[in-house]
Amino acid sequence: MRLLVRAWVIDVKNAQTTTQRTKAMIGAAMNFGGAFASGAIDHLNMKGFK
């Protein structure tokens, strides 16, 4: 999880324009949200909520 945040910070710092920075932030938020959601679903599946 920390690696995702670190990669996101690097992406945002490397973005030359505001548009690129915004896209990097939105992309990172979507990736983070997707990872969190799939992790929560896996967790529920392991507990037997199917």
PyMOL Python script that loads the backbone (N, CA, C, O; Angstrom):
from pymol import cmd

cmd.read_pdbstr("""\
ATOM      1  N   MET A   1       0.833  -1.198   0.000  1.00  0.00           N
ATOM      2  CA  MET A   1       0.000   0.000   0.000  1.00  0.00           C
ATOM      3  C   MET A   1       0.872   1.256   0.000  1.00  0.00           C
ATOM      4  O   MET A   1       0.555   2.235  -0.676  1.00  0.00           O
ATOM      5  N   ARG A   2       1.954   1.227   0.746  1.00  0.00           N
ATOM      6  CA  ARG A   2       2.847   2.398   0.773  1.00  0.00           C
ATOM      7  C   ARG A   2       3.491   2.643  -0.581  1.00  0.00           C
ATOM      8  O   ARG A   2       3.710   3.789  -0.974  1.00  0.00           O
ATOM      9  N   LEU A   3       3.798   1.552  -1.303  1.00  0.00           N
ATOM     10  CA  LEU A   3       4.406   1.685  -2.627  1.00  0.00           C
ATOM     11  C   LEU A   3       3.465   2.408  -3.583  1.00  0.00           C
ATOM     12  O   LEU A   3       3.906   3.222  -4.394  1.00  0.00           O
ATOM     13  N   LEU A   4       2.160   2.111  -3.489  1.00  0.00           N
ATOM     14  CA  LEU A   4       1.181   2.791  -4.333  1.00  0.00           C
ATOM     15  C   LEU A   4       1.219   4.291  -4.088  1.00  0.00           C
ATOM     16  O   LEU A   4       1.225   5.088  -5.027  1.00  0.00           O
ATOM     17  N   VAL A   5       1.244   4.666  -2.811  1.00  0.00           N
ATOM     18  CA  VAL A   5       1.250   6.086  -2.464  1.00  0.00           C
ATOM     19  C   VAL A   5       2.529   6.750  -2.962  1.00  0.00           C
ATOM     20  O   VAL A   5       2.492   7.858  -3.497  1.00  0.00           O
ATOM     21  N   ARG A   6       3.662   6.069  -2.783  1.00  0.00           N
ATOM     22  CA  ARG A   6       4.946   6.617  -3.212  1.00  0.00           C
ATOM     23  C   ARG A   6       4.968   6.808  -4.725  1.00  0.00           C
ATOM     24  O   ARG A   6       5.419   7.842  -5.217  1.00  0.00           O
ATOM     25  N   ALA A   7       4.478   5.806  -5.464  1.00  0.00           N
ATOM     26  CA  ALA A   7       4.424   5.903  -6.932  1.00  0.00           C
ATOM     27  C   ALA A   7       3.517   7.051  -7.349  1.00  0.00           C
ATOM     28  O   ALA A   7       3.812   7.773  -8.301  1.00  0.00           O
ATOM     29  N   TRP A   8       2.397   7.216  -6.621  1.00  0.00           N
ATOM     30  CA  TRP A   8       1.460   8.285  -6.935  1.00  0.00           C
ATOM     31  C   TRP A   8       2.118   9.643  -6.727  1.00  0.00           C
ATOM     32  O   TRP A   8       1.960  10.531  -7.565  1.00  0.00           O
ATOM     33  N   VAL A   9       2.850   9.827  -5.637  1.00  0.00           N
ATOM     34  CA  VAL A   9       3.530  11.092  -5.360  1.00  0.00           C
ATOM     35  C   VAL A   9       4.530  11.406  -6.463  1.00  0.00           C
ATOM     36  O   VAL A   9       4.628  12.548  -6.912  1.00  0.00           O
ATOM     37  N   ILE A  10       5.279  10.385  -6.903  1.00  0.00           N
ATOM     38  CA  ILE A  10       6.259  10.576  -7.976  1.00  0.00           C
ATOM     39  C   ILE A  10       5.543  10.992  -9.256  1.00  0.00           C
ATOM     40  O   ILE A  10       5.988  11.912  -9.942  1.00  0.00           O
ATOM     41  N   ASP A  11       4.418  10.311  -9.590  1.00  0.00           N
ATOM     42  CA  ASP A  11       3.638  10.653 -10.789  1.00  0.00           C
ATOM     43  C   ASP A  11       3.194  12.104 -10.748  1.00  0.00           C
ATOM     44  O   ASP A  11       3.313  12.819 -11.743  1.00  0.00           O
ATOM     45  N   VAL A  12       2.686  12.541  -9.611  1.00  0.00           N
ATOM     46  CA  VAL A  12       2.179  13.908  -9.487  1.00  0.00           C
ATOM     47  C   VAL A  12       3.323  14.917  -9.612  1.00  0.00           C
ATOM     48  O   VAL A  12       3.171  15.954 -10.257  1.00  0.00           O
ATOM     49  N   LYS A  13       4.469  14.608  -8.993  1.00  0.00           N
ATOM     50  CA  LYS A  13       5.609  15.528  -9.072  1.00  0.00           C
ATOM     51  C   LYS A  13       6.170  15.602 -10.482  1.00  0.00           C
ATOM     52  O   LYS A  13       6.638  16.659 -10.906  1.00  0.00           O
ATOM     53  N   ASN A  14       6.128  14.483 -11.222  1.00  0.00           N
ATOM     54  CA  ASN A  14       6.669  14.446 -12.581  1.00  0.00           C
ATOM     55  C   ASN A  14       5.756  15.102 -13.608  1.00  0.00           C
ATOM     56  O   ASN A  14       6.211  15.470 -14.691  1.00  0.00           O
ATOM     57  N   ALA A  15       4.492  15.252 -13.289  1.00  0.00           N
ATOM     58  CA  ALA A  15       3.535  15.831 -14.229  1.00  0.00           C
ATOM     59  C   ALA A  15       3.891  17.296 -14.493  1.00  0.00           C
ATOM     60  O   ALA A  15       4.019  18.097 -13.567  1.00  0.00           O
ATOM     61  N   GLN A  16       4.049  17.627 -15.783  1.00  0.00           N
ATOM     62  CA  GLN A  16       4.459  18.988 -16.142  1.00  0.00           C
ATOM     63  C   GLN A  16       3.307  19.985 -16.068  1.00  0.00           C
ATOM     64  O   GLN A  16       3.488  21.137 -15.676  1.00  0.00           O
ATOM     65  N   THR A  17       2.126  19.521 -16.450  1.00  0.00           N
ATOM     66  CA  THR A  17       0.994  20.444 -16.530  1.00  0.00           C
ATOM     67  C   THR A  17      -0.051  20.113 -15.481  1.00  0.00           C
ATOM     68  O   THR A  17      -0.039  19.035 -14.887  1.00  0.00           O
ATOM     69  N   THR A  18      -0.947  21.049 -15.266  1.00  0.00           N
ATOM     70  CA  THR A  18      -2.033  20.849 -14.309  1.00  0.00           C
ATOM     71  C   THR A  18      -2.920  19.688 -14.759  1.00  0.00           C
ATOM     72  O   THR A  18      -3.385  18.895 -13.940  1.00  0.00           O
ATOM     73  N   THR A  19      -3.149  19.599 -16.073  1.00  0.00           N
ATOM     74  CA  THR A  19      -3.994  18.524 -16.607  1.00  0.00           C
ATOM     75  C   THR A  19      -3.377  17.172 -16.317  1.00  0.00           C
ATOM     76  O   THR A  19      -4.063  16.255 -15.863  1.00  0.00           O
ATOM     77  N   GLN A  20      -2.067  17.041 -16.581  1.00  0.00           N
ATOM     78  CA  GLN A  20      -1.379  15.774 -16.318  1.00  0.00           C
ATOM     79  C   GLN A  20      -1.428  15.453 -14.836  1.00  0.00           C
ATOM     80  O   GLN A  20      -1.631  14.301 -14.453  1.00  0.00           O
ATOM     81  N   ARG A  21      -1.244  16.457 -14.010  1.00  0.00           N
ATOM     82  CA  ARG A  21      -1.255  16.256 -12.560  1.00  0.00           C
ATOM     83  C   ARG A  21      -2.633  15.773 -12.116  1.00  0.00           C
ATOM     84  O   ARG A  21      -2.751  14.850 -11.311  1.00  0.00           O
ATOM     85  N   THR A  22      -3.679  16.415 -12.657  1.00  0.00           N
ATOM     86  CA  THR A  22      -5.046  16.025 -12.303  1.00  0.00           C
ATOM     87  C   THR A  22      -5.322  14.593 -12.737  1.00  0.00           C
ATOM     88  O   THR A  22      -5.907  13.814 -11.985  1.00  0.00           O
ATOM     89  N   LYS A  23      -4.894  14.241 -13.972  1.00  0.00           N
ATOM     90  CA  LYS A  23      -5.103  12.884 -14.481  1.00  0.00           C
ATOM     91  C   LYS A  23      -4.370  11.873 -13.603  1.00  0.00           C
ATOM     92  O   LYS A  23      -4.900  10.799 -13.313  1.00  0.00           O
ATOM     93  N   ALA A  24      -3.158  12.214 -13.182  1.00  0.00           N
ATOM     94  CA  ALA A  24      -2.373  11.316 -12.331  1.00  0.00           C
ATOM     95  C   ALA A  24      -3.085  11.107 -10.997  1.00  0.00           C
ATOM     96  O   ALA A  24      -3.126   9.992 -10.476  1.00  0.00           O
ATOM     97  N   MET A  25      -3.641  12.180 -10.452  1.00  0.00           N
ATOM     98  CA  MET A  25      -4.332  12.096  -9.163  1.00  0.00           C
ATOM     99  C   MET A  25      -5.606  11.269  -9.285  1.00  0.00           C
ATOM    100  O   MET A  25      -5.898  10.439  -8.424  1.00  0.00           O
ATOM    101  N   ILE A  26      -6.367  11.497 -10.360  1.00  0.00           N
ATOM    102  CA  ILE A  26      -7.613  10.743 -10.561  1.00  0.00           C
ATOM    103  C   ILE A  26      -7.284   9.269 -10.782  1.00  0.00           C
ATOM    104  O   ILE A  26      -7.937   8.392 -10.217  1.00  0.00           O
ATOM    105  N   GLY A  27      -6.270   8.998 -11.607  1.00  0.00           N
ATOM    106  CA  GLY A  27      -5.868   7.618 -11.874  1.00  0.00           C
ATOM    107  C   GLY A  27      -5.439   6.906 -10.603  1.00  0.00           C
ATOM    108  O   GLY A  27      -5.812   5.756 -10.371  1.00  0.00           O
ATOM    109  N   ALA A  28      -4.659   7.588  -9.785  1.00  0.00           N
ATOM    110  CA  ALA A  28      -4.189   6.991  -8.533  1.00  0.00           C
ATOM    111  C   ALA A  28      -5.360   6.737  -7.589  1.00  0.00           C
ATOM    112  O   ALA A  28      -5.417   5.702  -6.924  1.00  0.00           O
ATOM    113  N   ALA A  29      -6.290   7.684  -7.534  1.00  0.00           N
ATOM    114  CA  ALA A  29      -7.456   7.514  -6.662  1.00  0.00           C
ATOM    115  C   ALA A  29      -8.284   6.315  -7.108  1.00  0.00           C
ATOM    116  O   ALA A  29      -8.774   5.551  -6.276  1.00  0.00           O
ATOM    117  N   MET A  30      -8.442   6.148  -8.436  1.00  0.00           N
ATOM    118  CA  MET A  30      -9.206   5.025  -8.966  1.00  0.00           C
ATOM    119  C   MET A  30      -8.493   3.706  -8.669  1.00  0.00           C
ATOM    120  O   MET A  30      -9.129   2.732  -8.267  1.00  0.00           O
ATOM    121  N   ASN A  31      -7.165   3.672  -8.866  1.00  0.00           N
ATOM    122  CA  ASN A  31      -6.393   2.461  -8.587  1.00  0.00           C
ATOM    123  C   ASN A  31      -6.494   2.098  -7.113  1.00  0.00           C
ATOM    124  O   ASN A  31      -6.702   0.938  -6.757  1.00  0.00           O
ATOM    125  N   PHE A  32      -6.344   3.110  -6.259  1.00  0.00           N
ATOM    126  CA  PHE A  32      -6.396   2.896  -4.813  1.00  0.00           C
ATOM    127  C   PHE A  32      -7.783   2.383  -4.419  1.00  0.00           C
ATOM    128  O   PHE A  32      -7.902   1.431  -3.646  1.00  0.00           O
ATOM    129  N   GLY A  33      -8.822   3.014  -4.951  1.00  0.00           N
ATOM    130  CA  GLY A  33     -10.190   2.607  -4.662  1.00  0.00           C
ATOM    131  C   GLY A  33     -10.453   1.188  -5.132  1.00  0.00           C
ATOM    132  O   GLY A  33     -11.088   0.403  -4.428  1.00  0.00           O
ATOM    133  N   GLY A  34      -9.963   0.856  -6.330  1.00  0.00           N
ATOM    134  CA  GLY A  34     -10.148  -0.488  -6.868  1.00  0.00           C
ATOM    135  C   GLY A  34      -9.438  -1.529  -6.026  1.00  0.00           C
ATOM    136  O   GLY A  34      -9.992  -2.593  -5.748  1.00  0.00           O
ATOM    137  N   ALA A  35      -8.208  -1.225  -5.616  1.00  0.00           N
ATOM    138  CA  ALA A  35      -7.434  -2.153  -4.789  1.00  0.00           C
ATOM    139  C   ALA A  35      -8.124  -2.358  -3.449  1.00  0.00           C
ATOM    140  O   ALA A  35      -8.200  -3.479  -2.947  1.00  0.00           O
ATOM    141  N   PHE A  36      -8.624  -1.273  -2.873  1.00  0.00           N
ATOM    142  CA  PHE A  36      -9.303  -1.350  -1.577  1.00  0.00           C
ATOM    143  C   PHE A  36     -10.581  -2.179  -1.702  1.00  0.00           C
ATOM    144  O   PHE A  36     -10.856  -3.036  -0.862  1.00  0.00           O
ATOM    145  N   ALA A  37     -11.361  -1.921  -2.755  1.00  0.00           N
ATOM    146  CA  ALA A  37     -12.625  -2.639  -2.959  1.00  0.00           C
ATOM    147  C   ALA A  37     -12.379  -4.127  -3.168  1.00  0.00           C
ATOM    148  O   ALA A  37     -13.062  -4.957  -2.568  1.00  0.00           O
ATOM    149  N   SER A  38     -11.403  -4.476  -4.020  1.00  0.00           N
ATOM    150  CA  SER A  38     -11.145  -5.890  -4.279  1.00  0.00           C
ATOM    151  C   SER A  38     -10.611  -6.573  -3.020  1.00  0.00           C
ATOM    152  O   SER A  38     -10.912  -7.741  -2.775  1.00  0.00           O
ATOM    153  N   GLY A  39      -9.834  -5.865  -2.234  1.00  0.00           N
ATOM    154  CA  GLY A  39      -9.336  -6.420  -0.972  1.00  0.00           C
ATOM    155  C   GLY A  39     -10.467  -6.682  -0.002  1.00  0.00           C
ATOM    156  O   GLY A  39     -10.481  -7.708   0.677  1.00  0.00           O
ATOM    157  N   ALA A  40     -11.428  -5.752   0.069  1.00  0.00           N
ATOM    158  CA  ALA A  40     -12.575  -5.916   0.966  1.00  0.00           C
ATOM    159  C   ALA A  40     -13.443  -7.092   0.510  1.00  0.00           C
ATOM    160  O   ALA A  40     -13.930  -7.868   1.334  1.00  0.00           O
ATOM    161  N   ILE A  41     -13.633  -7.218  -0.805  1.00  0.00           N
ATOM    162  CA  ILE A  41     -14.438  -8.319  -1.352  1.00  0.00           C
ATOM    163  C   ILE A  41     -13.758  -9.653  -1.052  1.00  0.00           C
ATOM    164  O   ILE A  41     -14.418 -10.601  -0.627  1.00  0.00           O
ATOM    165  N   ASP A  42     -12.440  -9.733  -1.269  1.00  0.00           N
ATOM    166  CA  ASP A  42     -11.695 -10.960  -0.966  1.00  0.00           C
ATOM    167  C   ASP A  42     -11.830 -11.308   0.507  1.00  0.00           C
ATOM    168  O   ASP A  42     -12.007 -12.473   0.864  1.00  0.00           O
ATOM    169  N   HIS A  43     -11.747 -10.308   1.348  1.00  0.00           N
ATOM    170  CA  HIS A  43     -11.842 -10.500   2.796  1.00  0.00           C
ATOM    171  C   HIS A  43     -13.204 -11.094   3.161  1.00  0.00           C
ATOM    172  O   HIS A  43     -13.294 -12.030   3.955  1.00  0.00           O
ATOM    173  N   LEU A  44     -14.261 -10.534   2.567  1.00  0.00           N
ATOM    174  CA  LEU A  44     -15.619 -11.041   2.836  1.00  0.00           C
ATOM    175  C   LEU A  44     -15.778 -12.463   2.303  1.00  0.00           C
ATOM    176  O   LEU A  44     -16.394 -13.305   2.957  1.00  0.00           O
ATOM    177  N   ASN A  45     -15.226 -12.735   1.120  1.00  0.00           N
ATOM    178  CA  ASN A  45     -15.329 -14.069   0.535  1.00  0.00           C
ATOM    179  C   ASN A  45     -14.633 -15.103   1.423  1.00  0.00           C
ATOM    180  O   ASN A  45     -15.127 -16.219   1.580  1.00  0.00           O
ATOM    181  N   MET A  46     -13.491 -14.735   2.000  1.00  0.00           N
ATOM    182  CA  MET A  46     -12.754 -15.654   2.868  1.00  0.00           C
ATOM    183  C   MET A  46     -13.555 -15.964   4.133  1.00  0.00           C
ATOM    184  O   MET A  46     -13.463 -17.062   4.682  1.00  0.00           O
ATOM    185  N   LYS A  47     -14.339 -14.988   4.586  1.00  0.00           N
ATOM    186  CA  LYS A  47     -15.138 -15.203   5.797  1.00  0.00           C
ATOM    187  C   LYS A  47     -16.409 -16.002   5.516  1.00  0.00           C
ATOM    188  O   LYS A  47     -17.130 -16.369   6.444  1.00  0.00           O
ATOM    189  N   GLY A  48     -16.683 -16.270   4.240  1.00  0.00           N
ATOM    190  CA  GLY A  48     -17.820 -17.104   3.895  1.00  0.00           C
ATOM    191  C   GLY A  48     -19.070 -16.335   3.502  1.00  0.00           C
ATOM    192  O   GLY A  48     -20.143 -16.932   3.428  1.00  0.00           O
ATOM    193  N   PHE A  49     -18.977 -15.024   3.245  1.00  0.00           N
ATOM    194  CA  PHE A  49     -20.131 -14.252   2.770  1.00  0.00           C
ATOM    195  C   PHE A  49     -20.166 -14.341   1.248  1.00  0.00           C
ATOM    196  O   PHE A  49     -19.639 -13.471   0.554  1.00  0.00           O
ATOM    197  N   LYS A  50     -20.790 -15.398   0.737  1.00  0.00           N
ATOM    198  CA  LYS A  50     -20.790 -15.562  -0.722  1.00  0.00           C
ATOM    199  C   LYS A  50     -22.201 -15.477  -1.272  1.00  0.00           C
ATOM    200  O   LYS A  50     -22.400 -15.592  -2.481  1.00  0.00           O
TER     201      LYS A  50
END
""", "prot")
cmd.dss("prot")
cmd.show_as("cartoon", "prot")
cmd.util.cbc("prot")
cmd.orient("prot")
